[in-house]
Amino acid sequence: MKKRLTGVAVPLGALYTKDNSVIGEFGDLKPFADFCKAAGISIIQLLPVNDTGTQSSPYSGLSAFALHPIYIRLSDVPGFDALYKSDAKFKKAYDDFIKSQKYAARYNYDAILNGKNALLKMLYDASDEGKTGEAGTELSKWIRANGWVKSYAVYKNLKWNYMQASWKTWLDTDRLKTKEEITALWNKKAFKKEHLFYAWCQMVADAQFKDAVAYVHEAGLLLKGDMPILMNEDSADAWACPEVFNQDLRAGAPADGDNPTGQNWGFPTYNWKNLKEADYGWWKDRLKNASKYYDAYRLDHILGFFRIWAIPEADLNALNGHTEPYASIKKTELYELGFDDDRIRWLSQPHIPTSAIEDITWNHDKAHQILAIFCDKIDGEELWRFAPAVQGSKAIEEADLSELCAPEAIGRVKQTLVDYWSNRTLIEISKNKYVPLWTYGQSTSWGSLNEKEKTALTECFDDLNKKNEKLWKKQADEIFEAITKVVKMIPCGEDLGVGIECVPKTMDAHKILGLRVVRWCREWAEAGQPYVPFADYTPLSVTTTSVHDSSTLRQWWEDEKESVKAFVMANAEYFGIETGAEDGPLFTVPKEEIEKKAEAVAKAEFSPELAQTLLKASATSASQWFIPPLQDFLYMDKSLWLDKAADERINVPGTVTEFNWTYRLPCTLEDLSKNTALIEKIKAVSQR
């Protein structure tokens, strides 16, 4: 942390060498480190490399501890050469696998995963453990040093036997296991060989990764890992450590302009109360495990350590979510504001008029029959409230209405009911305790209030927000104080889009580097949303030009011209535009003239020269580290461009396709290392 450094971010699977056209592997970090050293790059930042099972997303972890076997180099596994020479069946299987995976711009995750898994099993079967079903001295020692692997191995074996189905669908005898029962199952002789296979794979992966890390360090480079805050609900950790998670809540994000119903990520939230009582042991172990490989780590969605947007498991969208932790309004406080029980019920429970469904079915009786499935009718009125048995919008979506609705009307009826489910001002979070719905201002009950009532509730909500900020800061302080000091790794945090006052102050207090994406680093609350000058970036931060969830530098330039124009205006000097500014921000050249020139620059086609200008400008930021993705560096050589900029991005959020997370370099690392012109350009950028 004493020097300002330049790094590069890359998914491990993207690395491509002359001898390995299948998928980037742990061993490929070695030639990549050689390239980085030659280009003056000091930090290699990887996307997560934990086991994600059948999911290609590295942020959908099957384990917080296990490495992904897909990154194992088969030819470096002990016993490979002997088996390849002596076993014709293995030789053919391996050769066919390699031939089937010809280089392509995106790799075939499923085919590679299945092919490698089959070959690893053949290698394991030929090992001493595979032959005897007993752990040898080396594996036994490794298992003792990595106690998490026992529950992971049992989970993986059960998942294999259940055809990769989620553990939540398993038989109760397998779904609900105590730690003692998991240990007993691990030791069961009938399954020992299968369990040891998964432990053996982890030992092999660990050895290969450590070997690559040692090479990276010998080259004088740092390795930065990525730590997803959340775990997949279908993970070994969620199954074996239920006390760590809140399985009745799902993490996500509240409604915003791009997501009017919010985001439900489907991952369970953490039970911070239990974690605190256990001195955050699970998180400490997770960081200690990561410290075997990394010098620094990125905490994904660091806001989640302050507060997470928690959605009831019974809901599909995120509208009825709330923050965890939260401050609430007591019923007695609502009484004091002048609201009686009937008014509180009106505010906190949706009231559905019969006409809302009758307008779709055109049949009064059918509307009653449909509403009666989900609701209780209010005596003497054509008005309904959801029955206590309805806990969320999933019950509405899963209901069979085929006998009551025409097929074309079912979707509209369900959507209307789902909309009414979130048509409320308050959520009763626990008995007689309430929080405001995030979108309460759009509710029918809020619209029915007079101005005095709205003012009273608004002041109450504002007071609640102040209490919440204190709660969130207190929680984050306690967590960071406990976990960041157990390892020497440098902590970084993904704090994009955070508008909570306590977050930057708390991160600074715990020496956690924030993230600054140049195209989004603006004063969003000010008129015109001006860009923050590079010199004003927080020193305790990491600057980057793009992230794995965003477009690349080239696609941004081509597709978002208004943003590009504003960026050029704010950084006119880097683009050769005369402003007349000397030692201050005042322009002596007319603004209209600068704007005209900036517009001309923004309209220009993206080019290697523009890429170099953007990278050099971004590298001048006051941030401690500058770590753009490799794609943005490659733009300084047009021969390395794909035909379409959209094909060069890593992930398109909100989509699940074979495209996501399977990006590959457009050339081998050997050719990259010979590209002296590009290396010199990168070196010019990295000299911060």
C-alpha positions in Angstrom: 0.0 0.0 0.0 3.0 2.3 -0.1 3.0 2.6 -3.9 0.4 3.5 -6.4 0.1 0.4 -8.6 -1.5 -0.7 -11.8 -3.2 -4.1 -12.2 -5.4 -6.0 -14.6 -8.6 -7.9 -14.0 -9.3 -11.2 -15.8 -11.5 -14.3 -15.3 -9.1 -17.3 -14.9 -11.1 -19.2 -17.5 -10.4 -16.6 -20.2 -6.6 -17.4 -20.3 -5.7 -19.2 -23.5 -2.3 -20.7 -24.3 -0.9 -22.6 -27.3 -1.0 -25.9 -25.4 -4.3 -25.3 -23.7 -7.3 -24.2 -25.9 -9.9 -25.7 -23.5 -10.3 -23.3 -20.6 -7.9 -21.2 -18.6 -6.4 -23.2 -15.7 -4.4 -22.5 -12.6 -1.2 -23.2 -14.4 -1.9 -20.5 -17.0 -1.3 -17.8 -14.4 2.4 -18.4 -14.9 2.7 -17.2 -18.5 0.2 -14.5 -17.8 2.3 -13.3 -14.9 5.3 -13.1 -17.3 3.2 -10.9 -19.7 2.1 -8.7 -16.8 5.6 -8.3 -15.5 6.9 -7.2 -18.9 4.0 -4.7 -19.2 4.7 -3.1 -15.9 1.5 -4.5 -14.3 1.8 -5.2 -10.6 -1.5 -6.8 -9.6 -3.5 -9.7 -11.2 -7.2 -9.6 -10.1 -9.2 -12.7 -10.7 -12.9 -13.3 -10.6 -14.0 -15.9 -8.0 -12.5 -19.4 -8.6 -14.7 -21.3 -6.1 -16.7 -24.4 -7.1 -20.0 -23.3 -8.6 -21.1 -26.8 -9.8 -23.4 -26.7 -12.8 -23.6 -22.8 -12.7 -21.2 -20.9 -14.9 -21.5 -17.8 -12.8 -18.5 -17.4 -10.5 -20.8 -15.5 -8.1 -23.1 -18.5 -7.6 -20.9 -20.4 -5.2 -21.5 -24.0 -4.4 -18.9 -23.6 -1.7 -17.2 -20.7 0.1 -14.0 -22.8 0.5 -13.7 -25.3 -2.4 -11.8 -24.4 -5.6 -13.4 -25.2 -8.9 -12.2 -28.5 -10.3 -12.8 -27.1 -13.8 -9.5 -25.1 -13.4 -7.4 -28.2 -12.7 -4.8 -29.0 -15.4 -5.3 -32.7 -16.0 -1.8 -33.2 -17.5 -0.3 -32.0 -14.2 -2.3 -34.3 -12.0 0.0 -36.9 -10.3 -0.2 -40.2 -12.2 -1.4 -38.6 -15.4 1.6 -39.6 -17.6 1.6 -43.2 -16.3 -2.1 -43.7 -16.9 -2.0 -42.0 -20.3 0.7 -44.4 -21.5 -0.7 -47.5 -20.0 -4.5 -47.2 -20.3 -5.8 -47.0 -23.9 -9.3 -46.2 -22.7 -8.1 -43.2 -20.7 -5.8 -42.0 -23.5 -8.7 -42.1 -26.0 -11.1 -40.3 -23.6 -8.5 -37.6 -22.9 -7.5 -37.1 -26.5 -11.2 -37.0 -27.6 -12.0 -34.4 -24.9 -9.1 -32.1 -26.0 -10.0 -32.4 -29.7 -13.7 -31.7 -28.9 -12.9 -28.4 -27.3 -11.5 -26.4 -30.1 -10.7 -22.7 -29.4 -13.8 -20.4 -29.6 -14.4 -16.9 -28.4 -16.6 -18.4 -25.7 -15.9 -21.7 -24.1 -18.5 -24.5 -23.5 -18.8 -24.6 -19.7 -21.1 -27.6 -19.5 -19.1 -29.7 -21.9 -15.8 -28.9 -20.2 -17.2 -29.4 -16.7 -18.6 -32.8 -17.6 -15.5 -33.9 -19.6 -13.0 -32.9 -16.9 -15.1 -34.5 -14.1 -15.1 -37.8 -16.0 -11.4 -37.7 -16.6 -10.7 -36.7 -13.0 -12.6 -39.7 -11.8 -10.6 -42.0 -14.1 -7.3 -40.5 -12.7 -8.6 -40.9 -9.2 -9.6 -44.5 -9.7 -6.0 -45.2 -10.8 -4.6 -43.5 -7.6 -4.0 -45.3 -4.3 -7.1 -43.8 -2.8 -9.2 -44.8 -5.8 -8.0 -48.4 -5.6 -8.2 -48.8 -1.8 -11.0 -46.4 -0.8 -8.7 -45.2 2.0 -6.9 -41.8 2.3 -3.1 -42.0 2.0 -0.7 -40.1 4.1 -0.7 -36.9 2.0 -4.4 -36.8 1.5 -5.1 -37.5 5.2 -2.8 -34.6 6.2 -4.5 -32.3 3.7 -8.0 -33.2 5.0 -6.9 -32.5 8.6 -5.7 -29.1 7.6 -9.0 -28.4 5.7 -11.8 -29.6 7.8 -14.5 -27.9 5.7 -13.8 -30.5 3.0 -15.7 -33.3 4.8 -19.1 -31.6 4.6 -18.3 -30.4 1.1 -17.5 -33.9 -0.1 -20.6 -35.5 1.5 -22.7 -32.7 -0.1 -21.2 -33.2 -3.5 -21.7 -36.9 -3.4 -25.3 -36.6 -2.3 -25.8 -34.0 -5.1 -24.4 -36.4 -7.6 -26.7 -39.2 -6.5 -29.7 -36.8 -6.7 -28.8 -35.9 -10.3 -27.5 -32.4 -9.3 -30.9 -31.4 -7.8 -31.0 -28.7 -5.1 -30.6 -30.1 -1.6 -33.9 -28.5 -0.8 -35.6 -31.2 -2.9 -33.8 -34.1 -1.3 -35.4 -36.7 1.0 -35.7 -35.4 4.6 -33.1 -38.0 5.8 -30.5 -36.3 3.5 -31.8 -32.7 3.5 -31.8 -32.2 7.3 -28.4 -33.3 8.7 -26.8 -32.3 11.9 -23.0 -31.8 11.9 -22.6 -35.0 13.8 -24.7 -36.9 11.2 -22.6 -35.4 8.3 -19.4 -36.5 10.0 -20.9 -40.0 10.5 -21.8 -40.1 6.8 -18.3 -38.9 5.8 -16.9 -41.9 7.8 -19.3 -44.4 6.5 -17.2 -47.1 4.7 -19.7 -47.7 2.0 -19.3 -44.1 0.7 -15.7 -43.5 1.7 -14.2 -43.9 -1.8 -16.8 -41.5 -3.3 -16.2 -38.9 -0.5 -12.5 -39.1 -0.9 -12.7 -38.4 -4.6 -14.0 -34.9 -3.9 -11.4 -34.3 -1.2 -8.7 -35.6 -3.6 -9.8 -33.1 -6.3 -9.6 -30.3 -3.8 -6.1 -31.3 -2.8 -5.0 -31.4 -6.4 -6.6 -28.0 -7.2 -5.0 -26.5 -4.0 -1.5 -27.7 -5.0 -1.8 -26.4 -8.6 -3.2 -23.0 -7.5 -0.5 -22.6 -4.8 2.2 -23.5 -7.3 0.9 -20.8 -9.7 0.6 -18.3 -6.8 4.3 -18.9 -5.9 5.3 -18.1 -9.5 3.2 -14.9 -9.5 4.9 -13.8 -6.3 8.4 -14.7 -7.6 7.6 -12.4 -10.6 7.0 -9.6 -8.0 3.3 -9.4 -8.6 0.3 -9.4 -6.2 -2.7 -11.6 -6.6 -6.1 -10.2 -5.8 -9.1 -12.5 -5.3 -12.9 -11.8 -5.4 -15.1 -12.7 -2.4 -18.8 -12.9 -3.3 -20.7 -11.8 -0.2 -23.6 -14.2 -0.8 -23.8 -17.9 -1.2 -26.1 -19.9 -3.4 -29.0 -21.3 -1.4 -28.0 -24.6 -3.1 -24.5 -24.8 -1.6 -22.6 -27.0 0.7 -22.4 -24.2 3.2 -26.2 -23.5 3.3 -26.8 -27.2 3.7 -24.2 -28.0 6.3 -24.2 -24.6 8.2 -27.9 -23.6 8.4 -27.2 -21.5 11.5 -25.1 -19.1 9.3 -28.0 -18.2 7.0 -31.6 -16.9 7.1 -33.2 -19.5 4.9 -36.6 -17.7 5.1 -35.2 -14.5 3.5 -33.6 -13.8 0.1 -31.2 -11.1 -0.7 -31.8 -8.5 -3.4 -32.2 -4.9 -4.1 -35.1 -2.5 -3.7 -37.0 -1.0 -6.6 -35.3 1.7 -8.8 -35.8 3.2 -12.2 -34.3 0.2 -14.1 -36.0 -2.4 -11.9 -39.5 -1.2 -10.9 -40.1 -4.4 -8.8 -36.6 -4.5 -7.4 -34.2 -7.5 -7.7 -34.5 -10.9 -6.0 -31.1 -12.6 -6.3 -32.4 -15.8 -4.7 -29.5 -16.1 -2.3 -30.2 -16.5 1.4 -29.2 -13.6 3.7 -26.9 -14.1 6.7 -27.9 -14.6 10.3 -25.6 -12.0 11.7 -26.9 -12.6 15.2 -25.7 -16.2 15.1 -22.5 -15.3 13.4 -21.7 -12.7 16.0 -22.4 -15.2 18.8 -19.9 -17.5 17.1 -17.3 -14.7 16.8 -17.8 -14.7 13.0 -16.0 -18.0 12.8 -17.4 -18.9 9.4 -16.3 -15.7 7.8 -12.9 -15.8 9.5 -12.3 -19.3 8.2 -13.4 -18.2 4.8 -10.9 -15.4 4.7 -8.1 -17.5 6.2 -8.7 -20.0 3.5 -8.5 -17.3 0.8 -5.3 -15.9 2.3 -3.5 -19.1 1.2 -3.6 -17.7 -2.4 -4.3 -13.9 -2.3 -2.6 -10.8 -1.2 -5.8 -8.7 -1.5 -9.4 -9.4 -1.8 -12.5 -7.7 -3.2 -15.7 -7.9 -1.0 -18.5 -8.0 -3.5 -21.6 -5.9 -2.6 -20.0 -4.5 0.5 -23.2 -2.6 1.3 -24.5 -6.0 2.4 -22.3 -5.9 5.5 -24.0 -2.7 6.5 -27.5 -3.8 5.5 -29.0 -6.3 3.0 -32.3 -5.9 1.2 -34.1 -8.9 2.6 -37.1 -10.4 0.8 -39.4 -13.0 2.3 -38.7 -16.4 0.8 -42.4 -16.6 -0.2 -42.2 -13.6 -2.5 -41.0 -13.5 -6.1 -40.2 -9.9 -6.6 -38.4 -7.6 -4.1 -41.2 -5.0 -3.4 -42.1 -6.4 0.0 -38.5 -6.6 1.2 -36.9 -4.6 4.0 -33.5 -3.9 5.2 -31.7 -6.2 7.7 -31.1 -4.9 10.3 -34.0 -2.5 10.6 -35.5 -0.1 13.0 -39.3 -0.3 13.2 -42.4 1.7 14.2 -44.3 0.3 17.1 -48.0 0.2 17.0 -48.2 2.4 20.0 -46.3 5.1 18.0 -48.9 4.9 15.2 -51.6 5.3 17.9 -49.8 8.5 19.0 -49.9 9.8 15.4 -53.7 9.4 15.4 -54.1 6.1 13.6 -56.5 3.6 15.2 -56.5 -0.2 14.5 -58.8 0.1 11.5 -56.6 2.8 9.9 -53.4 0.8 10.7 -55.0 -2.3 9.0 -55.9 -0.1 6.0 -52.2 1.0 5.8 -50.6 -2.4 6.3 -53.0 -4.8 4.6 -53.9 -4.5 0.9 -57.7 -4.1 0.3 -58.8 -5.5 -3.1 -62.1 -4.5 -4.6 -64.0 -7.2 -6.4 -64.0 -5.1 -9.5 -60.2 -5.5 -9.9 -60.8 -9.1 -10.9 -64.3 -8.8 -12.3 -62.9 -6.3 -14.9 -60.8 -9.2 -16.2 -63.2 -12.1 -15.9 -66.4 -10.2 -16.8 -68.1 -12.5 -14.3 -69.0 -11.4 -10.8 -69.3 -15.0 -9.4 -66.0 -16.1 -11.0 -64.3 -13.0 -9.5 -65.6 -14.0 -6.1 -64.5 -17.6 -6.5 -61.0 -16.5 -7.5 -60.6 -14.0 -4.7 -61.9 -16.5 -2.2 -58.8 -18.7 -3.0 -56.5 -16.1 -1.7 -58.6 -13.6 0.4 -61.1 -13.1 3.1 -64.1 -10.9 2.2 -64.9 -7.9 4.4 -68.4 -8.2 5.7 -71.0 -6.1 3.8 -68.5 -4.8 1.3 -67.2 -5.8 -2.1 -63.7 -5.6 -0.6 -61.2 -8.3 0.2 -58.0 -8.8 2.3 -55.4 -11.5 1.7 -55.9 -14.5 4.0 -53.2 -15.2 6.7 -52.3 -18.4 4.8 -51.0 -16.3 1.9 -47.5 -15.5 2.9 -46.2 -14.1 -0.4 -46.6 -13.7 -4.2 -45.3 -17.2 -4.9 -48.7 -18.6 -3.7 -50.5 -16.5 -6.3 -48.2 -17.5 -9.1 -48.3 -21.2 -8.3 -52.1 -21.3 -8.0 -54.1 -23.3 -10.6 -56.8 -21.0 -11.9 -57.5 -23.0 -15.1 -61.0 -24.0 -14.1 -62.0 -20.4 -13.1 -60.3 -18.3 -15.8 -60.0 -18.3 -19.6 -56.4 -19.2 -20.5 -55.7 -15.7 -21.8 -57.0 -14.1 -18.6 -55.0 -16.2 -16.0 -51.8 -14.1 -16.4 -53.7 -10.8 -16.0 -55.6 -12.1 -12.9 -52.4 -13.3 -11.2 -50.5 -10.1 -12.1 -53.3 -8.0 -10.6 -53.2 -10.0 -7.4 -49.4 -9.8 -7.2 -49.7 -6.0 -7.7 -52.2 -5.7 -4.9 -49.9 -7.8 -2.6 -47.5 -4.9 -2.6 -50.2 -2.2 -2.6 -49.6 -1.1 1.0 -48.0 1.7 3.0 -46.6 -0.4 5.9 -45.3 -3.9 6.3 -45.9 -5.6 9.6 -42.4 -6.9 10.0 -43.2 -8.7 13.3 -46.2 -8.5 15.7 -47.2 -4.8 16.2 -44.0 -3.6 14.5 -43.9 -1.9 11.1 -41.6 -0.6 8.4 -42.6 1.4 5.4 -42.8 -0.3 2.0 -40.0 1.0 -0.2 -42.6 2.2 -2.8 -45.3 3.3 -0.2 -45.8 6.5 -2.1 -47.5 4.6 -4.9 -49.9 2.7 -2.7 -53.7 3.2 -2.6 -53.7 3.7 1.2 -51.0 6.4 1.1 -53.0 8.3 -1.6 -56.0 8.2 0.7 -54.3 10.1 3.5 -54.6 13.8 4.1 -51.6 16.1 4.1 -51.4 16.2 7.9 -51.3 12.4 8.1 -48.7 12.2 5.3 -46.5 14.7 7.0 -46.7 12.9 10.3 -45.8 9.6 8.7 -43.0 11.1 6.6 -41.4 12.6 9.7 -41.7 9.2 11.3 -40.0 7.5 8.3 -37.2 10.1 8.3 -36.6 9.4 12.0 -36.5 5.7 11.2 -33.9 6.2 8.5 -31.6 8.0 11.0 -32.0 5.1 13.4 -31.3 2.6 10.6 -28.0 4.4 9.6 -26.8 4.0 13.2 -27.8 0.3 13.2 -26.1 -0.3 9.8 -22.9 1.4 10.8 -22.8 -0.5 14.1 -23.2 -3.8 12.4 -20.6 -3.1 9.7 -18.1 -1.8 12.3 -18.5 -5.0 14.4 -18.1 -7.3 11.3 -15.1 -5.5 9.8 -13.4 -5.2 13.2 -13.7 -8.9 13.6 -12.9 -10.3 10.2 -10.5 -7.9 8.4 -7.8 -8.2 11.1 -7.5 -12.0 11.0 -5.6 -12.0 7.7 -2.9 -9.8 6.2 -4.7 -9.5 2.9 -5.6 -6.0 1.8 -9.4 -5.6 1.8 -11.3 -3.9 -1.0 -15.0 -3.3 -1.4 -17.4 -3.0 -4.3 -19.4 0.0 -3.2 -21.0 1.1 -6.4 -24.2 3.0 -6.2 -24.1 3.4 -2.5 -25.8 6.5 -1.2 -25.6 5.9 2.5 -23.5 8.4 4.4 -21.9 6.0 6.8 -20.5 3.6 4.2 -17.5 5.6 2.9 -16.6 6.8 6.4 -16.7 3.2 7.8 -14.7 1.8 4.9 -12.1 4.4 5.4 -11.9 3.7 9.2 -11.2 0.0 8.4 -8.8 0.8 5.6 -11.0 -0.9 3.0 -10.4 0.4 -0.6 -13.5 1.5 -2.4 -14.2 1.1 -6.2 -14.3 4.0 -8.7 -15.6 3.2 -12.2 -14.6 6.3 -14.2 -17.8 6.5 -16.3 -20.0 6.4 -13.2 -17.8 8.5 -10.9 -20.1 11.6 -11.0 -21.8 13.9 -8.5 -25.2 12.4 -9.1 -27.0 14.7 -6.7 -25.7 17.9 -8.3 -27.2 19.8 -11.3 -25.8 18.4 -14.5 -24.3 15.4 -12.6 -20.6 16.6 -13.2 -17.8 14.0 -13.4 -15.5 13.9 -10.3 -12.0 15.1 -11.3 -9.5 12.3 -11.3 -7.4 14.3 -8.8 -10.4 14.2 -6.3 -10.8 10.5 -6.2 -10.5 9.0 -2.8 -6.9 7.7 -2.4 -8.1 4.7 -0.5 -9.8 3.2 -3.6 -9.3 1.2 -6.8 -10.0 2.9 -10.2 -11.2 0.9 -13.1 -12.6 1.6 -16.6 -15.1 -1.2 -16.7 -16.3 -4.1 -14.5 -17.4 -7.6 -15.3 -21.1 -6.6 -15.2 -20.7 -3.6 -17.4 -20.0 -3.0 -21.1 -16.3 -2.7 -22.0 -14.7 0.7 -22.7 -15.2 0.2 -26.5 -18.9 -0.6 -26.1 -19.5 2.3 -23.7 -17.9 4.7 -26.2 -20.0 3.3 -29.1 -23.3 3.0 -27.3 -23.6 5.7 -24.7 -22.7 8.9 -26.5 -24.3 11.4 -24.1 -22.2 9.9 -21.2 -19.1 9.9 -23.4 -19.6 13.5 -24.4 -20.0 14.6 -20.7 -16.9 12.6 -19.9 -14.9 14.3 -22.7 -16.1 17.7 -21.6 -15.0 17.1 -18.0 -11.6 15.8 -19.1 -11.1 18.1 -22.1 -7.3 18.5 -21.5 -6.7 14.7 -22.1 -8.4 14.9 -25.5 -6.4 18.0 -26.7 -9.2 20.4 -26.2 -8.1 23.9 -25.2 -10.0 25.2 -22.2 -7.8 28.1 -21.2 -7.7 26.8 -17.7 -4.4 27.3 -16.0 -4.2 26.7 -12.2 -8.0 26.6 -11.6 -11.2 25.3 -12.9 -12.3 28.5 -14.7 -12.5 28.4 -18.5 -11.3 31.3 -20.6 -12.4 29.5 -23.8 -16.2 29.8 -24.3 -18.1 26.8 -23.0 -20.0 26.5 -26.2 -16.7 26.1 -28.1 -15.5 23.4 -25.7 -18.8 21.6 -25.9 -18.7 21.6 -29.7 -15.2 20.1 -29.7 -16.1 17.6 -27.1 -19.1 16.5 -29.1 -16.9 16.0 -32.2 -14.5 13.9 -30.1 -17.4 11.8 -28.7 -18.8 11.2 -32.2 -15.4 9.9 -33.4 -15.0 6.2 -34.0 -13.4 4.3 -31.1 -9.8 3.6 -31.9 -6.6 2.2 -30.3 -5.5 5.8 -29.8 -8.7 6.7 -28.0 -8.4 3.6 -25.9 -4.8 4.7 -24.9 -6.0 8.2 -24.1 -8.8 6.9 -21.9 -6.6 4.5 -20.1 -3.8 7.1 -19.5 -6.3 9.6 -18.2 -7.9 7.1 -15.9 -4.5 6.1 -14.6 -3.9 9.6 -13.3 -6.6 9.2 -10.7 -5.6 9.7 -7.0 -6.7 6.1 -6.3 -4.1 3.8 -4.7 -4.6 1.2 -7.5 -5.7 1.3 -11.1 -7.1 -2.1 -12.3 -8.9 -2.1 -15.6 -10.1 -5.4 -17.2 -7.8 -7.0 -19.7 -10.2 -6.3 -22.6 -9.7 -2.6 -22.1 -5.9 -2.9 -22.3 -6.3 -5.0 -25.5 -8.1 -2.2 -27.2 -4.8 -0.5 -27.8 -4.2 -3.1 -30.5 -7.0 -3.3 -33.1 -5.9 -6.7 -34.3 -7.2 -8.0 -30.9 -10.7 -6.6 -31.3 -13.7 -8.9 -32.0 -16.1 -7.8 -34.7 -18.7 -6.7 -32.2 -17.9 -4.9 -29.0 -20.8 -6.6 -27.2 -19.1 -9.9 -27.7 -16.1 -8.8 -25.6 -18.0 -8.3 -22.4 -18.0 -10.9 -19.6 -21.6 -10.8 -18.3 -25.0 -9.2 -19.2 -26.8 -8.8 -15.8 -30.4 -10.1 -15.7 -29.7 -12.7 -18.3 -28.9 -16.4 -18.0 -27.2 -17.6 -21.2 -24.2 -19.7 -22.4 -22.6 -16.4 -23.4 -22.2 -15.1 -19.8 -19.0 -15.8 -17.9 -17.4 -17.7 -20.8 -15.2 -15.0 -22.3 -11.8 -16.1 -23.8 -8.8 -14.1 -24.9 -8.6 -13.4 -28.6 -5.0 -14.7 -28.8 -2.7 -17.1 -27.0 -0.7 -15.8 -24.0 2.4 -16.7 -26.0 1.4 -14.3 -28.8 0.4 -11.7 -26.2 3.9 -11.9 -24.7 5.4 -11.3 -28.1 3.3 -8.2 -28.8 6.0 -5.7 -27.8 4.1 -2.7 -29.2 1.1 -3.5 -26.9 3.4 -4.2 -24.0 5.0 -0.8 -24.4 1.6 0.9 -24.5 0.5 -0.8 -21.4 3.8 0.0 -19.7 3.2 3.7 -20.5 -0.2 3.5 -18.8 1.1 1.6 -15.8 3.8 4.0 -15.0 1.7 5.8 -12.4 
